[in-house]
Amino acid sequence: MKEYKVWAFARSAAPNLPALEEQLADVMREADRRGYIIVNSCMEQKHGTEFWRPALFSMLTAIQQGRVNAVMVQSLDRLSHDIPTLYRILRFLQNHGAVLITTETNLQYELYLTGLENRLLSRPKKRKPVWVCEECEDGNS
């Protein structure tokens, strides 16, 4: 099993700090349960349609620097609700060899529903999928 150095991420636009803190705590508990190394975590109260978000860019910088090789969120929409923005984030993860792990949803199904699964898989063959499938033998589906 690959050793994941995880950045736990939570986002909500709702002005409910306790709920946002609980979202992050849930992700961190799940990362710990799975035996992942939690490198860092962040949460932000921003709209999911915004791309220029300080917490998001801190996480992306850590990935670019190789300090993190996995991002863990409750669901895909915690990264963005905007499909072009979401695609940019996922493509960045893919380009840097990082994976995205969701704790409460089936990520492959979410990617399929958004139409992003085929776009990500049609990238050059040297790139791996950006999701983790715990049930699959090789870790990816």
C-alpha positions in Angstrom: 0.0 0.0 0.0 1.3 3.4 -0.9 2.1 5.8 1.9 -0.1 8.9 1.6 1.1 12.2 2.9 -2.3 13.9 3.3 -3.5 17.4 3.3 -7.0 17.4 4.9 -9.2 20.1 3.4 -12.6 21.5 4.3 -14.6 24.3 2.7 -18.0 25.8 3.1 -19.5 29.1 2.2 -22.0 28.9 5.0 -21.3 31.2 8.0 -21.3 28.2 10.3 -17.8 27.8 11.8 -18.6 24.8 14.1 -19.9 22.8 11.1 -16.8 23.7 9.1 -14.6 22.6 12.0 -16.5 19.4 12.3 -16.2 18.7 8.5 -12.4 19.1 8.9 -12.3 16.9 12.0 -14.3 14.2 10.2 -11.8 14.2 7.3 -8.8 14.0 9.7 -10.4 11.2 11.7 -10.9 9.2 8.5 -7.3 9.9 7.4 -6.1 8.7 10.8 -8.3 5.6 10.6 -6.9 4.7 7.3 -3.3 5.1 8.5 -2.4 8.1 6.4 0.1 10.6 7.5 -1.6 14.0 8.0 0.9 16.6 6.9 -1.4 19.6 7.2 -5.0 20.7 7.2 -6.9 23.8 6.4 -10.5 25.0 6.1 -11.9 28.0 4.4 -15.2 29.8 4.4 -15.4 30.7 0.7 -17.7 30.0 -2.2 -16.8 26.9 -4.2 -17.0 28.8 -7.4 -14.0 31.0 -6.5 -10.6 29.8 -7.6 -8.3 32.4 -5.9 -8.6 31.0 -2.4 -5.6 31.3 0.1 -6.2 27.9 1.7 -6.5 26.2 -1.6 -3.3 27.7 -2.9 -1.4 26.8 0.3 -2.4 23.2 -0.4 -1.5 23.3 -4.0 1.9 24.8 -3.2 2.6 22.0 -0.8 1.7 19.5 -3.6 3.9 21.3 -6.0 6.8 21.2 -3.5 6.3 17.5 -3.0 5.4 17.8 0.7 2.0 16.3 0.1 0.9 13.5 -2.3 -2.8 13.3 -1.4 -5.7 15.6 -0.7 -8.5 14.4 1.4 -12.0 15.9 1.4 -15.5 14.8 2.3 -16.7 15.2 -1.4 -15.6 16.6 -4.7 -17.6 19.8 -4.3 -15.5 20.7 -1.3 -12.8 21.7 -3.8 -15.2 23.6 -6.1 -18.7 23.7 -7.5 -17.5 25.3 -10.8 -16.6 22.5 -13.3 -13.8 24.4 -15.1 -12.2 25.4 -11.8 -12.6 21.8 -10.5 -11.0 20.5 -13.7 -8.0 22.9 -13.2 -7.5 21.6 -9.6 -7.8 18.0 -10.6 -5.5 18.4 -13.5 -3.0 20.1 -11.2 -3.2 17.1 -8.8 -2.7 14.7 -11.7 0.2 16.6 -13.2 2.0 16.5 -9.8 1.3 12.8 -9.1 -1.1 13.6 -6.2 -4.4 11.8 -5.6 -7.7 13.0 -4.3 -9.5 10.9 -1.6 -13.1 11.5 -0.6 -14.4 10.3 2.7 -18.2 10.4 2.2 -18.8 9.9 -1.5 -17.7 7.7 -4.4 -15.3 9.9 -6.2 -15.3 8.0 -9.4 -19.0 8.3 -9.6 -18.8 12.1 -8.8 -16.3 12.5 -11.6 -18.5 10.6 -14.0 -21.5 12.8 -13.1 -19.6 16.0 -13.6 -18.2 14.7 -17.0 -14.7 15.0 -15.7 -13.8 11.3 -15.6 -13.3 10.9 -19.3 -11.5 14.3 -19.6 -9.0 13.3 -16.9 -8.5 9.7 -18.3 -8.0 11.0 -21.8 -4.9 12.9 -20.8 -1.6 11.3 -21.8 -1.2 7.6 -20.6 1.7 8.4 -18.3 -0.7 10.2 -16.0 -2.6 8.1 -13.4 -6.2 8.7 -12.2 -6.5 11.2 -9.4 -8.7 9.1 -7.2 -8.1 6.3 -4.8 -10.3 3.2 -4.7 -9.8 1.4 -1.4 -11.5 -1.7 -2.8 -9.3 -2.0 -5.9 -6.2 -4.2 -5.8 -3.9 -1.5 -7.3 -5.4 1.4 -5.4 -7.0 2.9 -8.6 -10.0 1.9 -10.5 
